[in-house]
Amino acid sequence: MIFKVTYQVTKTRNPKREDTQALYVEAESAVAARKLVEENTPYNIEFVQPVEGKHLAYEQKNPDFKLTEF
């Protein structure tokens, strides 16, 4: 399953909505997706959301859509 992970680039600053970024990762569960990102990046994870069906099709239309592999 594909998950959209929204995050802040640094853990030292307070989160701002304007600075929130997203990456997409394939994992078996939201917990596994969070663990992958935590182990391989210094990011402050805000939210992990499953993306499937029409939502996935919509996200794939975005030119910035790319699955992140660790």
N, C-alpha and C positions, 0 to 999 in steps of 0.2 A: 504494500500500500504506500502511497505517496503522502507525505506530510509537509505542510507549510509551517516553517518555524520563523516566527518574528522575534527579532532580537535587537539589542543595542550593541554597538561595536565594543564598548568598554564597560567594565563593571564599576569603575571608580566614579563616574558621573551619574547624576540623577537622570532617569529615563525621560526623554521628551518625545512626544508623538512625532514631531517633525524629523527626528533622527532615527526612527524605527526602520529597520531593513528586514528583508525576508530572504530565506533560502528554502529550497525544496529538497527533501531527502527521502529516499526509499527505505522503509524499515517495516518490521513485522507489527510494531505497535507504537503508540505515542511515547511510551516509556523508553523503548529502544531508540526511537528517533532523538529524544532528548539526550539520552546517554551518548549517542554518537556525536552530537554537536558539542556537548560538554567536554568530552574527552579529546576532541580534535580542534577546538577553537577557544579563544579567550572571551567569547561573547557572553553577554548577559541575556539569557533567554527569557522572553516575555510570555510566549504562548506557542503551543504546538497544536496544530489543527489538521485533522485528516482531510484530504482533498480527493474527491472521486466524482464520477458521473459528469453532470453538466458543469459543476463547479471546476473540475479538473479541465474540462474542455475550454472553459472561459480563461482560466489561468494560463493555459498553454498558448493562447492567442497573444499574450503579452510578450513582446520581443525580449524581455529580460528573463523569461522563464528558462531555467536550466537546472537539471538535477545535479545536486552536489554529491560528489563521491569522496569518501574518506578512505 
